[in-house]
């Protein structure tokens, strides 16, 4: 490939007006990641062929790769104004998704479906747009169409599971997440959400197994560690969770993990370790999602009690969220701890990421290398 680039560059040194060589060079450059050079060549060609829709389309792809989505939008719209084509509308739709222009993106994907009603990626992208607009029924309908056309679309199945789970349709959610794992057994977010469902259903051991799978495939999933801490404390499995938390903290310090560690040490009555873990949590404020003021108050309280050589009663039970709410309404010495503990009860779902469709069909990332006979003649 590098030899091909060099050969075309040599041709252009001898004949800068060889437009076909410049077009081919642009394609090779962008496919090799030389996007700025590709941009320069395409803009040079556009000066001579301002009505060539393919050049604007390819320029749009270059701008997408450069993450300049506003310029990509302009390039695709110019291509469409010259020659409205299915690929142009599709790529414009994806750029509008990046720009969070949901309604315009929907129009583009609808245009594609007018000529190709079996485009599963379009239905998936429509689902994402409606999901972001909080029109969950429309999102559900389009994700279902996406998996009917492409039964291997793990992202559509994941979105389906998430929507079902949010709406309390637990069995449908489980079925969708299981589909994800059939296709991609290492998809950690599906394990986490299955663990969350199992936990809320009272299937504690099942929840624990799913969460262990989560961190096996994604050791950076902090929410999984937090919920796993809760489960292990409920089951009295303190040695196991201490080992898990320490193993992760050896690789990366994290405020939330230090706070989880503090909860374990309080549970086991290891007061100095409890104090030190709280201190470490406060030293990592950017990764501490628990209320910092409440953590600080808890730390100060523990430090005062240690200074007076007072004993701190270990936690023998881990209350549920509603119990924490009752406790935090009273004026106790540990009010601030209860406030944080309630935070630990919020088993958030792993929400589909904005870029979860990044591994979809990558065809749009390749420049259109179709020969243009008119350009050759010119």
C-alpha positions in Angstrom: 0.0 0.0 0.0 2.8 2.4 0.9 4.4 1.6 -2.5 1.2 2.5 -4.2 1.1 5.8 -2.5 4.7 6.5 -3.4 4.0 5.5 -7.0 1.1 7.9 -7.3 3.0 10.7 -5.6 5.8 10.2 -8.2 3.2 10.3 -11.0 1.9 13.6 -9.7 5.4 15.1 -9.5 5.7 14.6 -13.2 2.1 15.4 -14.0 0.3 17.5 -11.3 -2.8 17.7 -13.5 -3.3 13.9 -13.5 -6.7 14.1 -11.8 -7.3 10.4 -11.7 -4.0 9.7 -10.0 -4.8 12.4 -7.5 -8.2 10.9 -6.8 -6.7 7.4 -6.3 -4.0 8.9 -4.0 -6.7 10.6 -1.9 -8.4 7.3 -1.4 -5.2 5.5 -0.3 -4.2 8.4 2.0 -7.4 8.4 4.0 -7.5 4.6 4.2 -3.9 4.8 5.6 -4.8 7.5 8.1 -3.2 10.4 6.3 -6.3 12.5 6.5 -4.8 16.0 6.2 -3.0 15.1 3.0 -6.2 13.5 1.6 -8.1 16.6 2.5 -5.6 18.7 0.6 -5.8 16.6 -2.5 -9.6 16.5 -2.5 -9.9 20.2 -2.1 -7.5 20.6 -5.0 -9.7 18.4 -7.2 -12.9 20.3 -6.1 -11.4 23.5 -7.5 -11.4 21.8 -11.0 -14.6 19.7 -10.6 -16.9 21.8 -8.4 -19.9 19.8 -9.5 -18.5 16.3 -8.6 -20.7 15.0 -5.8 -18.3 12.1 -5.1 -15.5 14.5 -4.2 -17.6 16.2 -1.6 -18.8 12.9 -0.3 -15.2 11.7 0.1 -14.2 15.0 1.7 -17.0 14.5 4.2 -15.6 11.1 5.1 -12.2 12.7 5.6 -13.7 15.3 8.0 -15.5 12.6 9.9 -12.2 10.9 10.4 -10.7 14.2 11.6 -13.7 14.5 14.0 -14.7 17.8 12.4 -18.3 17.0 12.1 -19.5 20.5 11.2 -17.4 20.5 8.1 -18.4 16.9 7.4 -22.0 18.0 7.5 -21.4 20.8 5.1 -19.5 18.5 2.7 -22.3 15.8 2.7 -25.0 18.4 2.2 -23.1 19.8 -0.8 -22.8 16.3 -2.2 -26.6 15.8 -1.7 -27.4 19.1 -3.4 -25.5 18.0 -6.5 -26.7 14.4 -6.5 -28.9 13.0 -3.7 -27.8 9.4 -3.1 -28.5 6.8 -0.5 -24.9 6.7 0.8 -24.7 10.5 1.1 -27.9 10.6 3.2 -26.7 7.8 5.4 -23.3 9.4 6.2 -25.0 12.8 6.8 -27.3 11.1 9.2 -24.4 9.6 11.2 -22.7 13.0 11.4 -26.0 14.6 12.6 -26.1 12.0 15.3 -22.6 13.1 16.4 -23.9 16.7 16.4 -27.0 15.6 18.4 -29.3 16.9 15.7 -31.8 14.1 16.2 -34.7 15.3 14.0 -32.5 16.1 11.0 -30.7 12.7 11.4 -34.1 11.0 11.5 -35.0 12.6 8.2 -31.8 11.4 6.6 -32.2 7.8 7.7 -35.9 7.9 6.5 -34.6 9.0 3.1 -32.3 5.9 2.9 -35.2 3.6 3.9 -37.3 5.0 1.1 -34.9 3.2 -1.3 -33.7 0.4 0.9 -36.3 -0.7 3.4 -34.0 -3.6 4.6 -31.2 -1.4 5.9 -30.8 -2.6 9.5 -28.2 0.0 10.3 -30.7 2.7 9.5 -33.3 1.2 11.8 -30.6 1.0 14.5 -29.6 4.6 14.1 -33.3 5.7 14.1 -33.6 3.8 17.3 -30.7 5.7 18.8 -32.2 9.1 17.7 -35.6 8.3 19.2 -33.9 7.0 22.4 -32.0 10.2 22.8 -35.2 12.2 22.2 -36.8 10.1 25.0 -39.4 8.6 22.6 -38.8 5.1 23.9 -41.7 3.5 22.1 -40.4 4.7 18.7 -36.9 3.6 19.8 -38.2 0.2 20.7 -40.0 -0.3 17.4 -36.8 0.6 15.4 -34.5 -1.5 17.5 -36.8 -4.5 17.0 -36.8 -3.9 13.2 -33.0 -3.7 13.4 -32.6 -7.2 15.0 -35.2 -8.7 12.6 -33.0 -7.6 9.7 -29.7 -8.3 11.5 -30.1 -10.9 14.3 -26.4 -10.3 15.2 -26.8 -6.7 16.1 -25.6 -6.7 19.7 -26.0 -3.0 20.2 -29.7 -3.1 19.2 -30.3 -6.0 21.5 -28.6 -4.1 24.3 -30.7 -1.0 23.8 -33.8 -3.2 23.7 -32.7 -4.8 27.0 -32.1 -1.4 28.6 -35.6 0.0 27.5 -37.3 -3.2 28.7 -35.5 -3.0 32.0 -36.4 0.7 32.5 -40.0 -0.2 32.0 -40.0 -3.1 34.4 -40.3 -5.7 31.7 -37.7 -7.9 33.4 -38.1 -11.1 31.4 -37.8 -9.3 28.1 -34.8 -7.4 29.3 -33.1 -10.6 30.4 -33.9 -12.3 27.1 -32.3 -9.3 25.2 -29.2 -9.2 27.3 -28.8 -13.0 26.9 -29.0 -12.4 23.2 -26.1 -9.9 23.5 -24.0 -12.5 25.3 -24.8 -15.2 22.8 -23.3 -13.0 20.1 -20.6 -11.4 22.2 -19.8 -13.4 25.4 -17.4 -10.7 26.6 -19.9 -7.8 26.5 -19.4 -6.5 30.1 -22.3 -4.1 30.2 -24.8 -6.9 29.6 -23.4 -8.8 32.5 -23.7 -5.8 34.8 -27.3 -5.1 33.9 -28.2 -8.8 34.3 -26.5 -8.6 37.7 -28.6 -5.5 38.6 -31.8 -7.3 37.6 -30.8 -10.4 39.7 -29.9 -8.2 42.7 -33.2 -6.3 42.7 -35.0 -9.6 42.3 -33.3 -11.0 45.4 -31.1 -13.5 43.5 -28.0 -12.4 45.3 -25.6 -15.3 44.3 -26.7 -15.0 40.7 -26.1 -11.2 40.8 -22.6 -11.7 42.3 -21.7 -14.1 39.5 -22.8 -11.7 36.8 -20.8 -8.9 38.5 -17.7 -11.0 38.7 -18.1 -11.6 35.0 -18.4 -7.9 34.5 -15.1 -7.1 36.1 -13.5 -10.1 34.4 -14.2 -8.5 31.0 -14.0 -4.9 32.1 -11.8 -4.4 35.2 -12.4 -0.7 35.1 -16.2 -0.8 35.7 -16.4 1.0 39.0 -20.2 0.6 39.4 -19.7 -3.2 39.3 -17.2 -3.1 42.2 -19.6 -0.9 44.2 -22.5 -3.2 43.8 -20.3 -6.2 44.3 -19.1 -4.7 47.6 -22.8 -4.4 48.7 -23.5 -8.0 47.9 -20.4 -9.4 49.6 -21.1 -7.4 52.7 -24.7 -8.8 52.7 -23.2 -12.3 52.5 -20.4 -11.7 55.0 -17.8 -12.4 52.3 -15.4 -9.7 53.4 -12.1 -11.4 52.6 -13.2 -12.0 49.0 -14.3 -8.4 48.4 -11.2 -7.0 50.2 -9.0 -9.0 47.8 -11.0 -7.8 44.8 -10.8 -4.2 45.8 -7.1 -4.2 46.7 -6.3 -6.0 43.4 -8.0 -3.2 41.5 -6.5 -0.4 43.6 -3.0 -1.7 43.0 -3.6 -0.9 39.3 -5.4 2.4 39.7 -6.4 4.6 42.6 -10.0 5.5 42.7 -12.1 7.5 45.2 -15.2 5.4 44.9 -13.2 2.2 45.3 -11.4 3.6 48.4 -14.8 4.5 49.8 -16.1 1.0 49.1 -13.0 -0.3 50.9 -13.8 1.9 53.9 -17.3 0.4 54.1 -15.8 -3.1 54.3 -13.4 -2.1 57.0 -16.2 -0.5 59.0 -18.2 -3.6 58.6 -15.4 -5.8 59.9 -14.5 -3.3 62.7 -11.0 -2.6 61.4 -11.1 1.0 62.5 -7.6 2.2 61.5 -8.0 0.7 58.1 -11.4 2.3 57.8 -9.9 5.7 58.7 -7.1 5.3 56.1 -9.5 4.2 53.4 -11.6 7.3 54.0 -8.5 9.4 53.8 -7.5 7.9 50.5 -11.0 8.4 49.1 -10.7 12.1 49.9 -7.3 12.3 48.2 -9.0 11.1 45.0 -11.8 13.7 44.6 -12.0 13.4 40.8 -13.0 9.8 41.0 -15.2 10.1 44.1 -18.9 10.3 43.2 -20.1 10.0 46.7 -20.8 13.5 48.3 -17.4 14.8 49.3 -18.7 16.9 52.2 -20.4 13.8 53.7 -17.2 11.7 53.3 -15.2 14.5 54.9 -17.6 14.6 57.9 -17.4 10.8 58.2 -13.6 11.0 58.1 -13.6 13.8 60.7 -15.9 11.8 63.0 -13.8 8.7 62.8 -10.6 10.6 63.4 -12.0 12.3 66.5 -13.2 8.9 67.9 -9.8 7.4 67.2 -8.1 10.4 69.0 -10.4 9.8 72.0 -9.7 6.0 71.8 -13.4 5.4 71.4 -14.6 2.2 69.8 -16.7 2.4 66.6 -19.4 -0.2 66.4 -18.9 -2.4 63.3 -21.8 -2.6 60.9 -23.5 -5.9 61.3 -26.2 -5.3 58.7 -26.4 -3.5 55.4 -29.7 -1.7 55.1 -31.7 -1.4 51.9 -32.2 1.9 50.3 -35.6 2.6 52.0 -34.0 1.9 55.4 -31.3 4.4 54.7 -33.9 7.0 53.8 -35.5 6.5 57.2 -32.1 6.7 59.0 -31.1 9.9 57.2 -34.2 11.7 58.3 -33.1 11.4 62.0 -30.3 13.5 63.7 -27.8 10.8 64.5 -24.0 11.0 64.8 -23.7 8.9 61.6 -26.2 10.9 59.6 -23.6 11.8 57.0 -22.6 8.1 56.6 -26.2 7.1 56.0 -26.4 9.8 53.2 -23.5 8.2 51.4 -24.7 4.6 52.0 -28.0 5.5 50.3 -25.9 6.5 47.3 -24.3 3.0 47.4 -27.8 1.6 47.0 -28.5 3.2 43.6 -27.9 0.3 41.3 -27.7 2.4 38.1 -28.1 0.5 34.8 -25.2 0.6 32.4 -26.8 2.9 29.8 -26.0 2.5 26.2 -23.0 4.8 25.4 -23.3 7.5 22.8 -20.7 5.7 20.7 -21.9 2.2 21.2 -22.6 2.0 17.5 -19.0 2.7 16.7 -18.3 -0.9 15.8 -21.2 -1.1 13.4 -20.7 -1.4 9.6 -17.6 0.6 8.8 -18.3 0.9 5.1 -18.8 4.6 5.4 -15.3 5.0 6.7 -13.8 3.9 3.3 -13.5 6.5 0.6 -15.6 5.9 -2.5 -13.0 4.8 -5.0 -15.3 4.5 -7.9 -13.7 5.7 -11.1 -15.3 8.7 -12.7 -15.1 8.6 -16.4 -16.1 12.2 -16.8 -13.2 13.3 -14.7 -10.8 11.1 -16.7 -12.0 12.8 -19.9 -11.6 16.2 -18.3 
